[in-house]
Amino acid sequence: MFYCGLMPLSEREEKLLAQMEKAMLADDPRLVSALTGAPTKSSRRNLGLAVVMFFAGFGAVFGGVFSKIYPISWVGFLICLTGLSILAAGLKGKVEAIANGQRPVKPAKKGFKERMDNRWDNRGRDPLE
């Protein structure tokens, strides 16, 4: 009564699926990067901040030790540890993607004018064609 096997897509359905994937790549690069593991600007910024925090904390640890003001060393250690944890969390997705043999997909960047031109050109057309 209920069929659970795989059913191939028709040409029309494959074409529609390809159009939906292209639209998703163009419209929502953050979603695509979340699904594929490609870095976004915010993740790159966070990784840069993590590296800066690590080195600042490392410098504070040595500065506190050499000046014999140990609370500075403790705070530096916490900053260094926080930077490392942010860095490890940011690199986790990239390492998993590389381990699975996936390469991050860079979304096609279109400007506002180009997107509006495409919408104008495609107005009135059936999206299923």
C-alpha positions, -999 to +999 in steps of 0.1 A: +000+000+000+028+024+008+059+025-014+092+033+005+117+028-023+137+054-041+120+071-070+140+089-097+131+125-104+116+135-137+135+160-159+112+188-149+117+180-112+155+179-116+154+212-134+132+227-106+156+214-080+186+228-097+169+262-099+160+261-062+196+253-054+209+282-075+184+305-059+194+293-024+231+299-032+224+334-044+199+345-018+212+330+015+250+325+016+248+321+054+226+291+052+247+275+025+279+281+045+262+265+076+253+235+055+285+231+037+310+244+062+322+273+041+334+302+062+314+334+064+326+369+071+315+366+108+333+333+112+365+347+097+361+377+120+356+354+150+387+334+141+407+365+138+395+377+171+403+344+187+439+346+174+443+381+187+429+371+221+453+341+222+483+363+216+471+391+239+465+366+267+499+349+261+515+384+263+496+391+295+508+359+311+544+367+304+539+403+313+524+393+347+552+368+354+580+392+345+564+421+365+556+397+394+519+408+393+504+374+392+467+384+389+476+398+354+490+364+345+458+347+356+436+371+336+460+366+307+457+328+310+419+331+309+420+354+279+444+329+262+421+300+270+390+318+257+408+326+225+418+290+220+383+277+227+368+301+201+395+291+176+389+254+182+351+258+179+356+278+146+379+253+131+358+223+141+335+226+111+363+231+086+382+201+099+351+179+097+344+190+062+380+183+051+379+149+068+347+140+049+364+150+016+341+180+011+353+213-003+334+244+008+312+259-019+316+296-024+283+312-032+280+332-064+280+369-054+255+391-072+250+427-067+217+443-059+213+457-095+220+424-111+195+406-089+168+432-097+176+430-134+172+392-133+139+396-115+127+421-140+138+398-169+120+368-154+088+385-144+057+368-156+074+336-164+063+303-149+090+293-123+083+256-131+094+260-168 
